């Protein structure tokens, strides 16, 4: 599916919730070719300046529900805590031709299906915050009503803000949440702790913060640009007996190093994701 397909959607794309992630997705859709006339935003808490900018671009903002044509896509981008309340109003918009795309964390396919008519095509997706700069990754799981065309449409939409992956087992979404959904925080913490360690070793605080941040960002950009696996990239910057090897001897300790620590962190995040999903 290409930008041409978004230009010729046979119905509007209705975005419910235009916060940071929903807003980033909408921006990506419009850049890819979604005509503003086919974009509808439902968000009573949208800041006036954002509403004015979108309306000025031709996007329909908070129309009366009865005036909305049958959506081709109904994108749910609200906080999971308000899901039940929002779905009560949004679900009646969906028709047999609507693809429901949910990016609400922890809200399962079963939860979503309970709000919509039987046979509604639903994709549950977990994007992460780098989507806001076009460098995200979204992992998706479909329900049984999603046809190949629905998958392609979801991939095109989410592909506007980064990579897209699919799983067939929804239980894996808890691990996805722990690895990619929460993962940016781990990278931010790495930069934070590197900066602190640099200060402890004698660097000025501002300098240490700048170079730690730039190093983590640069390493991410290098991984993104390289076809090499990450273990090879690591080995390529590790000279035997050198400074990197000395540091990695600590970080790769089998009992107390970064590996077992991160494994415990991922397990904790996975368990919490399962708790939140009920």
Buried (B, 14 or more C-beta within 10 A) or exposed (E): BEEEBBEEBEBBBBBBBBBEBBBBBBBBBBEBBBBBEBBBBBBEEBEEEBBEEBBEEEBBBBEEEEEBEBBBBBBBBBEBEEBEEBBEEBBEBBBEEBBBBBBBBBBBBEBBBEBBEEEBBBBBBBBBBBBBEEBBBBBBBBBEBBEEEBBEBBBBBBBBBBBBBBBEEBEBBBBBBBBBBBBBBBBEEBBBEBBBEBBEEEBEEEEBBEBBBEBBEEBBEBEEEEEEEEEEBBEEEBEEEEEBEEEBEEEEEEEEBEEEEEEEBBEEBBEBBBEBBE
